[in-house]
Amino acid sequence: MKRPNIKTVANRAGVSTATVSRVLANFEGVRNDTRDKVLSVIEELDYSVDTVARSLRQKKTDTIGLIVGNVLSPFYSIIAKSIEDTARESGYKMILCNGDDDPEKELEYLKVLRSNKVDGIILTPTGLNQDFISSTLKAGIDMVFLDRLIDGIDGDAVLVDNYKGSYNATGYLIKRGYKKIAIISGFTDRTTGRERLKGYSMALKDSGIKEDSSLVKIGNFKKESGISLTKELLSADNRPEAIFVTNIDMALGSLIVLKENGIKVPDDMAIISFDDPEWATINDPPLTAVAQPVYQLGKNAAEKLISKIRHKDSSGSENKPSIDTLSTSLIIRKSVK
């Protein structure tokens, strides 16, 4: 038996193929009784859309790709959820890839998404792979950078104010009387790590406190580095009075070490995290943290990407790249005296 096609559906329903297409795309402007008739025929004929063929004809897949730094991190889980929610509301599907903050994996997934002809990509970049990313943009695939920028590439991005969030957190520790303040930073070749370290350094400088290089530890944004670097700080001769940890995963690692060593927070050691995880309020004591609008960060990135795709589809031209920067807020709890 010949497989039904869109013309078969249109003829059986007594409508045009354009009307069937509008029903399939869930466009407004189709009368309810017409929509019901078309859907009934689709069900009766067991008609399914050949999405691959349609994509080749239309040169679009209604699909976006997302490459995050660490899919296990609660931060990126919320990001992925918000982008998926926003994409689905706009009729797009999302492909999630775990770049794992690894430039090689990032490049592999960029190639996969490009070969699958996604309409656009949201990327939390490692800061490398500039050549391939530039060629991808030149090939007409829209892209939005999330949480980080890439040196040398003028692209659309949605960020938070990492510098100010870090400056405020360090400044709060200083106001509370702490002078020996350590920082556990992430990769400084990435804008998040670099800007958060810069905010810490400037807060010390503005308060007349000389920065001590032995109190500056550079990690990789993962729990394991929070564990190892906190151990280094505790075993050093110049032991800090407070630790500012610049992301949620490293902060968890740091808290594990403090607890294992019987160090009471905040009596023996104060701690602040950049990121405000769900467990912050039930931690003992509740964790002082720099809160980011995480869900909004992902939502804005998805909206920016979809807007770029649709503007190009309708006008054939590109919008000029723009950067949106969202504010953070310091949530004061009991992990600082």
Secondary structure, DSSP 8 states (H G I E B T S, - for coil): -----HHHHHHHHTS-HHHHHHHHTT-S-S-HHHHHHHHHHHHHHT----HHHHHHHHT--SEEEEEES-TTSHHHHHHHHHHHHHHHHTT-EEEEEE-TT-HHHHHHHHHHHHHTT-SEEEE---S--HHHHHHHHHTT-EEEEES---TT---EEEEE-HHHHHHHHHHHHHHTT--SEEEEE--TTSHHHHHHHHHHHHHHHHTT----GGGEEE--SSHHHHHHHHHHHHHSSS--SEEEESSHHHHHHHHHHHHHTT--TTTT-EEEEES--GGGGTSSS--EEEE--HHHHHHHHHHHHHHHHHHHHHHSS-----EEEE--EEE--SS--
